[in-house]
Amino acid sequence: MSEKEAQQMLHQMQILESYFADFTQRENTLMNVLKDTTSAIESLKGISEKKESDTLVPIGMGTFVKTKISSDEKIVLNVGAGVAIEKDKDSAINILESRIKEIEVALKETIAQKQDVASKLEQGKAEMNRLVESMSKAKK
């Protein structure tokens, strides 16, 4: 293998490492969104257990306002692109549960892609090790 081919292989390895880091970041982001969505569903279910409940609403800079939440109030739900809609609790929970399914599919795809890149990285590392070994033997 020539020096030019070795440099190309090294460049490919760097690209794969970049992809791996991107997939890791995407996986972490999806996990955080999944946790937030699950937490939102649990909170909505908890609200419906009581007729009225006290809560604190964050208004910024660690400041909260005490308020009461009625179990028959509508929920404002962000649907994307800066658009929010008003839904009853059950509809909001259904929408959030469907989002969880979408997130889980995206997470599985991301994990599969990450594993594919990891496999290619391992193959590349093994080939680089063989190359270095053969070059060191050739110099002796």
Secondary structure, 3 states (H helix, E strand, C coil): CCHHHHHHHHHHHHHHHHHHHHHHHHHHHHHHHHHHHHHHHHHHHHHCCCCEEEEEEEEECCEEEEEEEECCCCEEEEEECCEEEEECHHHHHHHHHHHHHHHHHHHHHHHHHHHHHHHHHHHHHHHHHHHHHHHHHHHC
